Amino acid sequence: MAFLNDNYLKLKAGYLFPEIGRRVKAFTDANPEAAKRLIRCGIGDVTEPLPEAVRTAMHKAVDELGERASFKGYGPEQGYEWLRAAIAMNDYRAHGIEVADDEIIVSDGSKCDTGNILDILGAANVIAVTDPVYPVYVDTNVMAGNTGEADAHGAYGRLVYLAGNEANGFIPPPPRGRVDVVYLCSPNNPTGSAATRAQLEEWVAYARANETLILFDAAYEAYITEPGVPHSIYEIPGARECAIEFRSFSKNGGFTGVRCAFVVVPKTLMARTASGESKPLHPLWLRRQTTKFNGVSYIVQRGAEALYSPGGKAQVRALVEHYLGNAAVLREGAHKAGWPTWGGVNAPYIWVKCPGGLTSWEMFDKMIGKANVVITPGAGFGAAGEGYFRISAFNSRANAEEVARRIIAL
Ligand code: MLT
């Protein structure tokens, strides 16, 4: 009999969103009438159609593959040069940020990238996560054997949890002690908070002083509306020496089902070998991707490239404004209900304090049972999420307005 990976047995329950799906199914099976009016504001999945610029580019790409002269088989594993150039130019150099085309590595999603990055990091690292946290950062470290067992609150041994709370606006400052790796997500999933320049400067200074690697997840960057909130960690001087950035087309271009994202690994970013030598991480990530991944399809990459055309940019803007408009409606509804909220200004998520001292799963039951609205319980994002819940603004405007009405009526 083969040995299994015992680390998987340390994982608590299922992954959060399938678990919510399971509970929603149990509710809808038992309540078929209520199921008809159910509105889903749980998983942050886009609802609006793909931008026209993307569809046009993808149709053209399909036709190219239908001709012998323009047919393509395997592409470069790290992405076509034209897409990497469009990303580096539009997302970075056009904003005065130094990133070379070949520092961009195209992939099929930030969820995969933030998990897969552990392949190129050693086993002895002390790893910090913020709490509440996107569960993928924690679970992939458990799977990789980087943690001990979970305690009664679901906190894993050997992981350093940095608590986000009302006092720090859900943006925890760097810890007193040193860690080797820290995951930061800004704008934040799940709390919707976004780190200011001063906060990111503090993190970069900490990382440089402690030789800490920052894994910076900027999947929600397109939702930043407030001036002065950095869109990239590389806006902070010195970040090229301490940070990897993850970005995605899921939430700006509506690619959650289409799948395309990228990682920026600066060539100036170093890490230590077991024998104490300093080596660049860029070749390791390239090696990992070229060995374990065959690249994103040509059709999808042409679709992603079209997001950078003038029409594509305008259509992305319209999509983001649509979801942020929903966020404003939902925030207003929660305010009218007297529920304290955070987020929804630089992010498509609203973080809400459970009324009446309810736990977050009690609030989940109340919202689905009484309002027929699916939300995500804060406890699913870590112990510090207990007592809060997340409402996703990814929906039609009519649904967002209906959810606001039901919240007020609750
Ligand atoms: C969420 O709801 O947190 C997102 O859908 C997560 C993701 O993008 O994987």
Residues whose N, C-alpha, C, O or C-beta is under 5 A from the ligand:
A	BS01	MLT	G42 I43 G44 D45 K111 N189
